[in-house]
Structure formats: structure tokens, C-alpha cells
């Protein structure tokens, strides 16, 4: 569901999108395991468990606010 929400914003905001599976990566599992899915914007944690579409678009369009 989170992936679909992010992908649905592509026509409103220009950004790169990468899906990373944490399964089998001990470091990523330790860091994010209980919070998946996690969204990062410019390398900083934005959201976890779910993606709020409006909040995501706002953060992508105005990353420093």
C-alpha cells in the first residue's frame, strides 16, 4: 500500500523513488524492522507504518520546511 501511495504522487511531484527490501540485511532489519514501511526523503526518515499522501507530497515539494 505505501508503495502505491508514493507512486500515485509521481504526476504531482518530481522525485526519485527506490524500494529497498530489508529482509536478510541484519543492519537494515535492526534499524527499520518494526517500522516497515519506512519512507526517507533526502536520506532523512519521513514516515513509517503508512504513508500519508498529502503529507508526503508537501514534504517532497518543500523539503526544508
PDB file of N, CA, C and O in Angstrom:
ATOM      1  N   UNK A   1       0.814  -1.197   0.000  1.00  0.00           N
ATOM      2  CA  UNK A   1       0.000   0.000   0.000  1.00  0.00           C
ATOM      3  C   UNK A   1       0.861   1.267   0.000  1.00  0.00           C
ATOM      4  O   UNK A   1       0.560   2.204  -0.740  1.00  0.00           O
ATOM      5  N   UNK A   2       1.912   1.320   0.800  1.00  0.00           N
ATOM      6  CA  UNK A   2       2.761   2.522   0.846  1.00  0.00           C
ATOM      7  C   UNK A   2       3.380   2.803  -0.519  1.00  0.00           C
ATOM      8  O   UNK A   2       3.435   3.951  -0.958  1.00  0.00           O
ATOM      9  N   UNK A   3       3.839   1.762  -1.178  1.00  0.00           N
ATOM     10  CA  UNK A   3       4.458   1.927  -2.496  1.00  0.00           C
ATOM     11  C   UNK A   3       3.463   2.534  -3.477  1.00  0.00           C
ATOM     12  O   UNK A   3       3.817   3.417  -4.259  1.00  0.00           O
ATOM     13  N   UNK A   4       2.236   2.068  -3.438  1.00  0.00           N
ATOM     14  CA  UNK A   4       1.213   2.576  -4.343  1.00  0.00           C
ATOM     15  C   UNK A   4       0.908   4.050  -4.058  1.00  0.00           C
ATOM     16  O   UNK A   4       0.707   4.834  -4.986  1.00  0.00           O
ATOM     17  N   UNK A   5       0.875   4.422  -2.785  1.00  0.00           N
ATOM     18  CA  UNK A   5       0.626   5.819  -2.420  1.00  0.00           C
ATOM     19  C   UNK A   5       1.743   6.699  -2.965  1.00  0.00           C
ATOM     20  O   UNK A   5       1.478   7.739  -3.568  1.00  0.00           O
ATOM     21  N   UNK A   6       2.988   6.286  -2.754  1.00  0.00           N
ATOM     22  CA  UNK A   6       4.131   7.068  -3.246  1.00  0.00           C
ATOM     23  C   UNK A   6       4.091   7.152  -4.766  1.00  0.00           C
ATOM     24  O   UNK A   6       4.256   8.231  -5.335  1.00  0.00           O
ATOM     25  N   UNK A   7       3.877   6.034  -5.415  1.00  0.00           N
ATOM     26  CA  UNK A   7       3.830   6.044  -6.886  1.00  0.00           C
ATOM     27  C   UNK A   7       2.700   6.925  -7.411  1.00  0.00           C
ATOM     28  O   UNK A   7       2.834   7.520  -8.480  1.00  0.00           O
ATOM     29  N   UNK A   8       1.605   7.017  -6.688  1.00  0.00           N
ATOM     30  CA  UNK A   8       0.468   7.821  -7.146  1.00  0.00           C
ATOM     31  C   UNK A   8       0.768   9.315  -7.101  1.00  0.00           C
ATOM     32  O   UNK A   8       0.020  10.105  -7.677  1.00  0.00           O
ATOM     33  N   UNK A   9       1.831   9.716  -6.441  1.00  0.00           N
ATOM     34  CA  UNK A   9       2.191  11.139  -6.353  1.00  0.00           C
ATOM     35  C   UNK A   9       3.157  11.566  -7.450  1.00  0.00           C
ATOM     36  O   UNK A   9       3.472  12.750  -7.567  1.00  0.00           O
ATOM     37  N   UNK A  10       3.628  10.627  -8.246  1.00  0.00           N
ATOM     38  CA  UNK A  10       4.659  10.928  -9.250  1.00  0.00           C
ATOM     39  C   UNK A  10       4.227  11.982 -10.259  1.00  0.00           C
ATOM     40  O   UNK A  10       5.078  12.692 -10.795  1.00  0.00           O
ATOM     41  N   UNK A  11       2.945  12.106 -10.532  1.00  0.00           N
ATOM     42  CA  UNK A  11       2.496  13.114 -11.504  1.00  0.00           C
ATOM     43  C   UNK A  11       2.358  14.497 -10.861  1.00  0.00           C
ATOM     44  O   UNK A  11       2.140  15.482 -11.567  1.00  0.00           O
ATOM     45  N   UNK A  12       2.482  14.584  -9.530  1.00  0.00           N
ATOM     46  CA  UNK A  12       2.371  15.865  -8.829  1.00  0.00           C
ATOM     47  C   UNK A  12       3.710  16.402  -8.343  1.00  0.00           C
ATOM     48  O   UNK A  12       3.844  17.594  -8.068  1.00  0.00           O
ATOM     49  N   UNK A  13       4.686  15.532  -8.239  1.00  0.00           N
ATOM     50  CA  UNK A  13       5.998  15.938  -7.737  1.00  0.00           C
ATOM     51  C   UNK A  13       7.066  15.112  -8.429  1.00  0.00           C
ATOM     52  O   UNK A  13       6.884  13.919  -8.671  1.00  0.00           O
ATOM     53  N   UNK A  14       8.172  15.748  -8.743  1.00  0.00           N
ATOM     54  CA  UNK A  14       9.279  15.069  -9.417  1.00  0.00           C
ATOM     55  C   UNK A  14      10.284  14.610  -8.360  1.00  0.00           C
ATOM     56  O   UNK A  14      10.870  15.430  -7.653  1.00  0.00           O
ATOM     57  N   UNK A  15      10.476  13.305  -8.259  1.00  0.00           N
ATOM     58  CA  UNK A  15      11.410  12.757  -7.282  1.00  0.00           C
ATOM     59  C   UNK A  15      11.853  11.365  -7.719  1.00  0.00           C
ATOM     60  O   UNK A  15      11.181  10.697  -8.506  1.00  0.00           O
ATOM     61  N   UNK A  16      12.985  10.950  -7.199  1.00  0.00           N
ATOM     62  CA  UNK A  16      13.469   9.589  -7.430  1.00  0.00           C
ATOM     63  C   UNK A  16      12.868   8.696  -6.361  1.00  0.00           C
ATOM     64  O   UNK A  16      12.639   9.122  -5.229  1.00  0.00           O
ATOM     65  N   UNK A  17      12.615   7.453  -6.737  1.00  0.00           N
ATOM     66  CA  UNK A  17      11.945   6.518  -5.843  1.00  0.00           C
ATOM     67  C   UNK A  17      12.651   5.179  -5.909  1.00  0.00           C
ATOM     68  O   UNK A  17      12.859   4.635  -6.994  1.00  0.00           O
ATOM     69  N   UNK A  18      13.017   4.649  -4.764  1.00  0.00           N
ATOM     70  CA  UNK A  18      13.702   3.361  -4.707  1.00  0.00           C
ATOM     71  C   UNK A  18      13.076   2.521  -3.603  1.00  0.00           C
ATOM     72  O   UNK A  18      12.872   3.000  -2.488  1.00  0.00           O
ATOM     73  N   UNK A  19      12.775   1.281  -3.917  1.00  0.00           N
ATOM     74  CA  UNK A  19      12.273   0.335  -2.926  1.00  0.00           C
ATOM     75  C   UNK A  19      13.449  -0.528  -2.490  1.00  0.00           C
ATOM     76  O   UNK A  19      14.165  -1.089  -3.320  1.00  0.00           O
ATOM     77  N   UNK A  20      13.638  -0.625  -1.185  1.00  0.00           N
ATOM     78  CA  UNK A  20      14.711  -1.443  -0.626  1.00  0.00           C
ATOM     79  C   UNK A  20      14.082  -2.468   0.299  1.00  0.00           C
ATOM     80  O   UNK A  20      13.381  -2.111   1.245  1.00  0.00           O
ATOM     81  N   UNK A  21      14.331  -3.734   0.029  1.00  0.00           N
ATOM     82  CA  UNK A  21      13.837  -4.793   0.901  1.00  0.00           C
ATOM     83  C   UNK A  21      14.870  -5.040   1.983  1.00  0.00           C
ATOM     84  O   UNK A  21      16.054  -5.209   1.690  1.00  0.00           O
ATOM     85  N   UNK A  22      14.432  -5.062   3.226  1.00  0.00           N
ATOM     86  CA  UNK A  22      15.367  -5.202   4.343  1.00  0.00           C
ATOM     87  C   UNK A  22      15.598  -6.651   4.743  1.00  0.00           C
ATOM     88  O   UNK A  22      16.522  -6.946   5.501  1.00  0.00           O
ATOM     89  N   UNK A  23      14.770  -7.554   4.241  1.00  0.00           N
ATOM     90  CA  UNK A  23      14.895  -8.965   4.609  1.00  0.00           C
ATOM     91  C   UNK A  23      16.290  -9.485   4.309  1.00  0.00           C
ATOM     92  O   UNK A  23      16.791  -9.349   3.193  1.00  0.00           O
ATOM     93  N   UNK A  24      16.908 -10.078   5.311  1.00  0.00           N
ATOM     94  CA  UNK A  24      18.228 -10.669   5.126  1.00  0.00           C
ATOM     95  C   UNK A  24      19.377  -9.704   5.356  1.00  0.00           C
ATOM     96  O   UNK A  24      20.537 -10.116   5.331  1.00  0.00           O
ATOM     97  N   UNK A  25      19.085  -8.437   5.578  1.00  0.00           N
ATOM     98  CA  UNK A  25      20.138  -7.459   5.860  1.00  0.00           C
ATOM     99  C   UNK A  25      20.032  -7.105   7.348  1.00  0.00           C
ATOM    100  O   UNK A  25      19.157  -6.338   7.751  1.00  0.00           O
ATOM    101  N   UNK A  26      20.917  -7.662   8.143  1.00  0.00           N
ATOM    102  CA  UNK A  26      20.836  -7.516   9.600  1.00  0.00           C
ATOM    103  C   UNK A  26      20.828  -6.051  10.038  1.00  0.00           C
ATOM    104  O   UNK A  26      20.089  -5.684  10.952  1.00  0.00           O
ATOM    105  N   UNK A  27      21.634  -5.221   9.400  1.00  0.00           N
ATOM    106  CA  UNK A  27      21.691  -3.809   9.758  1.00  0.00           C
ATOM    107  C   UNK A  27      20.384  -3.089   9.490  1.00  0.00           C
ATOM    108  O   UNK A  27      19.893  -2.345  10.339  1.00  0.00           O
ATOM    109  N   UNK A  28      19.816  -3.310   8.306  1.00  0.00           N
ATOM    110  CA  UNK A  28      18.545  -2.678   7.964  1.00  0.00           C
ATOM    111  C   UNK A  28      17.401  -3.236   8.802  1.00  0.00           C
ATOM    112  O   UNK A  28      16.513  -2.492   9.218  1.00  0.00           O
ATOM    113  N   UNK A  29      17.420  -4.542   9.050  1.00  0.00           N
ATOM    114  CA  UNK A  29      16.379  -5.135   9.888  1.00  0.00           C
ATOM    115  C   UNK A  29      16.420  -4.554  11.295  1.00  0.00           C
ATOM    116  O   UNK A  29      15.374  -4.292  11.889  1.00  0.00           O
ATOM    117  N   UNK A  30      17.620  -4.349  11.829  1.00  0.00           N
ATOM    118  CA  UNK A  30      17.764  -3.780  13.166  1.00  0.00           C
ATOM    119  C   UNK A  30      17.265  -2.340  13.199  1.00  0.00           C
ATOM    120  O   UNK A  30      16.582  -1.936  14.141  1.00  0.00           O
ATOM    121  N   UNK A  31      17.606  -1.571  12.173  1.00  0.00           N
ATOM    122  CA  UNK A  31      17.246  -0.155  12.138  1.00  0.00           C
ATOM    123  C   UNK A  31      15.765   0.094  11.845  1.00  0.00           C
ATOM    124  O   UNK A  31      15.153   0.977  12.445  1.00  0.00           O
ATOM    125  N   UNK A  32      15.192  -0.681  10.924  1.00  0.00           N
ATOM    126  CA  UNK A  32      13.838  -0.397  10.439  1.00  0.00           C
ATOM    127  C   UNK A  32      12.819  -1.509  10.679  1.00  0.00           C
ATOM    128  O   UNK A  32      11.637  -1.320  10.393  1.00  0.00           O
ATOM    129  N   UNK A  33      13.234  -2.631  11.184  1.00  0.00           N
ATOM    130  CA  UNK A  33      12.399  -3.832  11.244  1.00  0.00           C
ATOM    131  C   UNK A  33      10.993  -3.660  11.769  1.00  0.00           C
ATOM    132  O   UNK A  33      10.057  -4.220  11.198  1.00  0.00           O
ATOM    133  N   UNK A  34      10.813  -2.908  12.834  1.00  0.00           N
ATOM    134  CA  UNK A  34       9.493  -2.740  13.435  1.00  0.00           C
ATOM    135  C   UNK A  34       8.705  -1.590  12.820  1.00  0.00           C
ATOM    136  O   UNK A  34       7.555  -1.362  13.197  1.00  0.00           O
ATOM    137  N   UNK A  35       9.296  -0.873  11.892  1.00  0.00           N
ATOM    138  CA  UNK A  35       8.654   0.324  11.345  1.00  0.00           C
ATOM    139  C   UNK A  35       8.292   0.219   9.872  1.00  0.00           C
ATOM    140  O   UNK A  35       7.779   1.185   9.306  1.00  0.00           O
ATOM    141  N   UNK A  36       8.535  -0.889   9.248  1.00  0.00           N
ATOM    142  CA  UNK A  36       8.309  -1.054   7.818  1.00  0.00           C
ATOM    143  C   UNK A  36       6.835  -0.884   7.497  1.00  0.00           C
ATOM    144  O   UNK A  36       5.997  -1.417   8.224  1.00  0.00           O
ATOM    145  N   UNK A  37       6.483  -0.165   6.440  1.00  0.00           N
ATOM    146  CA  UNK A  37       7.378   0.524   5.519  1.00  0.00           C
ATOM    147  C   UNK A  37       7.868   1.857   6.089  1.00  0.00           C
ATOM    148  O   UNK A  37       7.177   2.513   6.869  1.00  0.00           O
ATOM    149  N   UNK A  38       9.046   2.225   5.689  1.00  0.00           N
ATOM    150  CA  UNK A  38       9.654   3.486   6.102  1.00  0.00           C
ATOM    151  C   UNK A  38       9.905   4.307   4.850  1.00  0.00           C
ATOM    152  O   UNK A  38      10.402   3.783   3.853  1.00  0.00           O
ATOM    153  N   UNK A  39       9.568   5.587   4.891  1.00  0.00           N
ATOM    154  CA  UNK A  39       9.896   6.468   3.776  1.00  0.00           C
ATOM    155  C   UNK A  39      10.970   7.443   4.239  1.00  0.00           C
ATOM    156  O   UNK A  39      10.906   7.998   5.336  1.00  0.00           O
ATOM    157  N   UNK A  40      11.948   7.632   3.376  1.00  0.00           N
ATOM    158  CA  UNK A  40      13.014   8.603   3.611  1.00  0.00           C
ATOM    159  C   UNK A  40      12.918   9.659   2.524  1.00  0.00           C
ATOM    160  O   UNK A  40      12.656   9.340   1.365  1.00  0.00           O
ATOM    161  N   UNK A  41      13.124  10.898   2.889  1.00  0.00           N
ATOM    162  CA  UNK A  41      13.181  11.988   1.922  1.00  0.00           C
ATOM    163  C   UNK A  41      14.522  12.670   2.109  1.00  0.00           C
ATOM    164  O   UNK A  41      14.838  13.168   3.189  1.00  0.00           O
ATOM    165  N   UNK A  42      15.306  12.685   1.039  1.00  0.00           N
ATOM    166  CA  UNK A  42      16.668  13.225   1.091  1.00  0.00           C
ATOM    167  C   UNK A  42      17.486  12.573   2.187  1.00  0.00           C
ATOM    168  O   UNK A  42      18.272  13.230   2.869  1.00  0.00           O
ATOM    169  N   UNK A  43      17.293  11.260   2.351  1.00  0.00           N
ATOM    170  CA  UNK A  43      18.069  10.486   3.310  1.00  0.00           C
ATOM    171  C   UNK A  43      17.615  10.598   4.750  1.00  0.00           C
ATOM    172  O   UNK A  43      18.223   9.999   5.637  1.00  0.00           O
ATOM    173  N   UNK A  44      16.552  11.357   5.002  1.00  0.00           N
ATOM    174  CA  UNK A  44      16.056  11.531   6.363  1.00  0.00           C
ATOM    175  C   UNK A  44      14.705  10.846   6.520  1.00  0.00           C
ATOM    176  O   UNK A  44      13.855  10.914   5.632  1.00  0.00           O
ATOM    177  N   UNK A  45      14.520  10.189   7.651  1.00  0.00           N
ATOM    178  CA  UNK A  45      13.280   9.476   7.909  1.00  0.00           C
ATOM    179  C   UNK A  45      12.103  10.444   7.875  1.00  0.00           C
ATOM    180  O   UNK A  45      12.095  11.457   8.575  1.00  0.00           O
ATOM    181  N   UNK A  46      11.119  10.120   7.057  1.00  0.00           N
ATOM    182  CA  UNK A  46       9.931  10.969   6.921  1.00  0.00           C
ATOM    183  C   UNK A  46       8.740  10.343   7.644  1.00  0.00           C
ATOM    184  O   UNK A  46       8.091  11.000   8.457  1.00  0.00           O
ATOM    185  N   UNK A  47       8.459   9.104   7.356  1.00  0.00           N
ATOM    186  CA  UNK A  47       7.288   8.417   7.901  1.00  0.00           C
ATOM    187  C   UNK A  47       7.571   6.937   8.037  1.00  0.00           C
ATOM    188  O   UNK A  47       8.509   6.408   7.441  1.00  0.00           O
ATOM    189  N   UNK A  48       6.747   6.278   8.831  1.00  0.00           N
ATOM    190  CA  UNK A  48       6.821   4.824   8.913  1.00  0.00           C
ATOM    191  C   UNK A  48       5.434   4.269   9.201  1.00  0.00           C
ATOM    192  O   UNK A  48       4.539   5.011   9.606  1.00  0.00           O
ATOM    193  N   UNK A  49       5.253   2.986   8.998  1.00  0.00           N
ATOM    194  CA  UNK A  49       3.998   2.229   9.101  1.00  0.00           C
ATOM    195  C   UNK A  49       3.036   2.514   7.959  1.00  0.00           C
ATOM    196  O   UNK A  49       2.420   1.594   7.423  1.00  0.00           O
ATOM    197  N   UNK A  50       2.901   3.784   7.583  1.00  0.00           N
ATOM    198  CA  UNK A  50       1.994   4.131   6.481  1.00  0.00           C
ATOM    199  C   UNK A  50       2.497   5.426   5.846  1.00  0.00           C
ATOM    200  O   UNK A  50       3.359   6.112   6.396  1.00  0.00           O
ATOM    201  N   UNK A  51       1.945   5.743   4.689  1.00  0.00           N
ATOM    202  CA  UNK A  51       2.313   6.989   4.010  1.00  0.00           C
ATOM    203  C   UNK A  51       1.056   7.837   3.876  1.00  0.00           C
ATOM    204  O   UNK A  51       0.073   7.422   3.262  1.00  0.00           O
ATOM    205  N   UNK A  52       1.102   9.020   4.453  1.00  0.00           N
ATOM    206  CA  UNK A  52       0.024   9.984   4.282  1.00  0.00           C
ATOM    207  C   UNK A  52       0.318  10.742   2.995  1.00  0.00           C
ATOM    208  O   UNK A  52       1.311  11.465   2.908  1.00  0.00           O
ATOM    209  N   UNK A  53      -0.539  10.580   2.006  1.00  0.00           N
ATOM    210  CA  UNK A  53      -0.284  11.123   0.666  1.00  0.00           C
ATOM    211  C   UNK A  53      -0.042  12.634   0.682  1.00  0.00           C
ATOM    212  O   UNK A  53       0.943  13.105   0.114  1.00  0.00           O
ATOM    213  N   UNK A  54      -0.918  13.389   1.316  1.00  0.00           N
ATOM    214  CA  UNK A  54      -0.791  14.851   1.335  1.00  0.00           C
ATOM    215  C   UNK A  54       0.488  15.273   2.060  1.00  0.00           C
ATOM    216  O   UNK A  54       1.192  16.172   1.600  1.00  0.00           O
ATOM    217  N   UNK A  55       0.784  14.641   3.170  1.00  0.00           N
ATOM    218  CA  UNK A  55       1.986  14.974   3.932  1.00  0.00           C
ATOM    219  C   UNK A  55       3.239  14.647   3.126  1.00  0.00           C
ATOM    220  O   UNK A  55       4.214  15.398   3.159  1.00  0.00           O
ATOM    221  N   UNK A  56       3.214  13.524   2.401  1.00  0.00           N
ATOM    222  CA  UNK A  56       4.348  13.126   1.581  1.00  0.00           C
ATOM    223  C   UNK A  56       4.597  14.143   0.469  1.00  0.00           C
ATOM    224  O   UNK A  56       5.731  14.581   0.275  1.00  0.00           O
ATOM    225  N   UNK A  57       3.548  14.520  -0.261  1.00  0.00           N
ATOM    226  CA  UNK A  57       3.696  15.486  -1.352  1.00  0.00           C
ATOM    227  C   UNK A  57       4.247  16.807  -0.818  1.00  0.00           C
ATOM    228  O   UNK A  57       5.149  17.391  -1.418  1.00  0.00           O
ATOM    229  N   UNK A  58       3.722  17.265   0.278  1.00  0.00           N
ATOM    230  CA  UNK A  58       4.185  18.521   0.877  1.00  0.00           C
ATOM    231  C   UNK A  58       5.675  18.438   1.219  1.00  0.00           C
ATOM    232  O   UNK A  58       6.425  19.382   0.972  1.00  0.00           O
ATOM    233  N   UNK A  59       6.089  17.331   1.775  1.00  0.00           N
ATOM    234  CA  UNK A  59       7.495  17.167   2.154  1.00  0.00           C
ATOM    235  C   UNK A  59       8.414  17.088   0.935  1.00  0.00           C
ATOM    236  O   UNK A  59       9.542  17.579   0.976  1.00  0.00           O
ATOM    237  N   UNK A  60       7.937  16.476  -0.144  1.00  0.00           N
ATOM    238  CA  UNK A  60       8.748  16.393  -1.362  1.00  0.00           C
ATOM    239  C   UNK A  60       8.837  17.756  -2.041  1.00  0.00           C
ATOM    240  O   UNK A  60       9.903  18.135  -2.527  1.00  0.00           O
ATOM    241  N   UNK A  61       7.747  18.483  -2.078  1.00  0.00           N
ATOM    242  CA  UNK A  61       7.731  19.789  -2.731  1.00  0.00           C
ATOM    243  C   UNK A  61       8.440  20.857  -1.916  1.00  0.00           C
ATOM    244  O   UNK A  61       9.001  21.793  -2.485  1.00  0.00           O
ATOM    245  N   UNK A  62       8.427  20.736  -0.610  1.00  0.00           N
ATOM    246  CA  UNK A  62       9.013  21.732   0.291  1.00  0.00           C
ATOM    247  C   UNK A  62       9.875  21.019   1.349  1.00  0.00           C
ATOM    248  O   UNK A  62       9.512  20.995   2.525  1.00  0.00           O
ATOM    249  N   UNK A  63      10.990  20.450   0.944  1.00  0.00           N
ATOM    250  CA  UNK A  63      11.776  19.591   1.850  1.00  0.00           C
ATOM    251  C   UNK A  63      12.424  20.297   3.027  1.00  0.00           C
ATOM    252  O   UNK A  63      12.828  19.623   3.974  1.00  0.00           O
ATOM    253  N   UNK A  64      12.543  21.592   3.021  1.00  0.00           N
ATOM    254  CA  UNK A  64      13.259  22.280   4.107  1.00  0.00           C
ATOM    255  C   UNK A  64      12.320  22.970   5.087  1.00  0.00           C
ATOM    256  O   UNK A  64      12.775  23.742   5.931  1.00  0.00           O
ATOM    257  N   UNK A  65      11.037  22.712   4.994  1.00  0.00           N
ATOM    258  CA  UNK A  65      10.091  23.395   5.893  1.00  0.00           C
ATOM    259  C   UNK A  65       9.695  22.481   7.026  1.00  0.00           C
ATOM    260  O   UNK A  65       8.907  22.872   7.887  1.00  0.00           O
TER     261      UNK A  65
END
